[in-house]
């Protein structure tokens, strides 16, 4: 299967996109997938915007599956200031283990990425722009194009692949997935980027005809890899405290 990171023994990946695109759920799953494939992996939590959907709230669970989590230090762990963890530099400088960086949406989350651009370029990182074409600001083609250009400029990163995550949570039907996937593929073609893969949960994957891989994992649909997620949460208030 032609995956964006095939042939790379320790891929580095940045996930950017609009709020609600599904970046953090994808980051968690890609990190677990990398740990299973490469023996270990690192997940860098750079989401400094959203106080509910943050990787650090699930740290113990993913670390038990071979993922080392890097997040802001304790004194800013519950804050929303643009404080990048110092260990993020070390995670990108090393080349022995794959690393996934989860980036918060919006200007506060994207601007600090300019500090990591040189390291990302040196590491040959993939930069995935995650699109849910059913989210506000991304459902209209003109708005999607404008937001994409704006976010790319803010981050200073060179987007390498568009990732299709067409969903309306548990209400996603096969028809809606296909409609959204086609929208994202059209958009990717207009930007001159490849659609790296699509994203689906296990229930939808079965409806699409998949023989489920071990989760998380990939199958192929309509000539495109589809990454099947495990769900780590359903509502943000499921987690009442921020772990120390």
N, C-alpha and C positions, 0 to 999 in steps of 0.2 A: 504494500500500500504506500502510495506516495505522500508521505507526511513532510511538513516543512522542516522538521529537525532530523529526518533520516540521514545517517552518515555522520552525525555529530555526536561524539562520545560524551560530551558534557554541554548540552545546549543551554543557552541563556535566553530567557524570554521575558519581555515586558508586555503587560496587558493594559491598554488604555481604552477609553470609550466613555460614552455618556453615563450619567447616573442611572442605575437600574438596568444596565446592559447585561449584567451577570458576570462581571469580571472576577469578583471575589470567589464565587462558587466555582468558576472555571479555574482560578488560581489554585484553590485547594485541591481540586481533582487532578490537575496537571502535575502538581507536586507529588501527590500520592502515586500517580502513574509513573512519573520519573523515578521515584524511589523503588518501585517494583521492577522497572526496566534496567536501571543503572546501579541498583544496590543502595543508593542514598540520594537525597536531594535537599536543596535549600529553598525555602519560601521566604521572600522578603516582603514584609507588610509595609508598603508605602502609602496606604490609604489613610491620609490625614484629614479626610473630609467627613466621612460618614461615621457617626458614633455608634451605629447599630450593626452595620455589616462590616465587621473588621476581623481579619484573620486571627488576630491575637486572642479573640474570645474562644477559639477552638484549638488553641495551641497544644494542649495535652493530647487531644484526640489524634491530631495529625502527626505529632512527634512519636506517638506509639507505633506509627506505620512507617517510620524511617525518614521523616521529614524534619529537618532542622529549621526552626522558625526564627527569623530576625525581625524585631519590631522595635519601636521607640522605647527608650528606657522608662522605668517606672514613673519618674516624676512628670512625664508628659504623656503617659500611656492613655489617659482619658481625655486628652486635650485635642483641639482642632487647629493647632498652630503648625506651620510648615517645618517640622523638625524631622529631618531624615536621620535614621539611626546610623551611627558611625560604622557599625558592622556591615552595612550595605556595601561599602567600598570593598571590604575584604571578601565578601561573598562573590562580588563580580571580578575581583582580581584573580582569585583562584580559578583554575581551569580543570580541576579533577572531578567536580561534582556539578550536575545540572542545577540551575537556579531559575526560579520564577519570581518576578516582581509584580506585585499587585498594586496598581496605581489608582488613587481616588479620582473621581470625575470632577470636572469644573476647574476653574482657574487656580484656586489655592493648591489643588493636588498636582497640577501639571507643571506649573512654573518651576518648582524645585528640581525637576528632572534634568534641566539644563546642566546641573552640576555633575550628573552621571553620564552625560552623553559621550564624553571621550572614552570612558571605561566601557560603555556599551558598544561603541564602535570598535574598540580594540578587541573586545571579546567576540565580535561578530554576532551580536545578539539579534534575535528576531523580535520585531515589535508588532504585536497583534492589535489591530483595532477591532474591538468587539462591537457588533451591531445587533441590537434587537429592534427590528423595523416596526415594532408595535409600541414603542415607547414615545412619549411626547418629544418633539424636536427631531425625531429620526424616522417618522412614518411618512413624511412628505419628502420626495426626492430632492427638492431644492433646499429644504431645511437640513436634510441629512448631509448634502454636499457642503453647505455653509458651515455646519457644526464640525464636520470632519476637517475642513481647512483650518478653522479656528483652533481646534484642539491640537492639530499637528504643529501649528505655529507656536502655541503656548509651550508645548512639551519639548520642542527642539529636536524631537526624535524623528527618524526616518521610518515610517510605517512600511513593513515588509509584506504583511498579509492582512486580509480582511477575514474576520471570523464571524460566521453567521450563527446567531443565537435567537432565532425567531420563536417567541413563546409568549403566552399569557398565563404563565404558571401552570397550575394543574388543569386548566381548561383548554390546553393546547390540543387541537385536533390535527390529524394527518393533513387535512386540506389547508388548515391555517399554516402549518409548518412549511408545506410546499410553496404556498403563496409567498410567505416571508423569505424563504430561501431564494426563490427566484428574484425577489426584489434586491436582496443583498448581492447576489451574483451579478445582476445588472449594474449595481452601483460599483462593485469591485472592478468590473471591466472598464467602466468609465474613468476610474482613477488610475488605471494601468497596473493595478495590483492583482495578485492571485487571491482567490478564495482559498484560504488554507485548509479549513474544515468547517463543518457545521457542528452544532451542539444539540443534544437531546437527552431527556431523562430515560430511564429504563422502560417505563410504560410506553412511551411514544416510540422508542426504538423497536419494541416488539411489534407495534402496529405498523411500522415501516418495513417489517419483514426480517428483522435482524435475529440471528441466533446469538443470544447475548454473550459477549465476551466476559471475561472476569472484569469486574467493575473497579475503577473506571477503565474503559478501553474503547477501541475503535472498531467500527465495521464500515462497509462501503455502501453508499446509496446514490444512485444516479451518477456514478463516476466520481463521487466526492467522499472523502473520509468523513465519518460522523463520530464525534466523541461522545460516548455515553457516560453521563454523570451519575454519581451517587449524590443524593441530597443531604446536605449537612444541617439545613434548617428550613423551616417553612415560614416562620414569622419572627421578626427581629426581637420581640419582647420575650422570646423563649429563654433568653439568657439574661439573668437578673443582675449579674455583677461582672465587673471586669477582673480577670485573673491577675494576680500579682506576678 
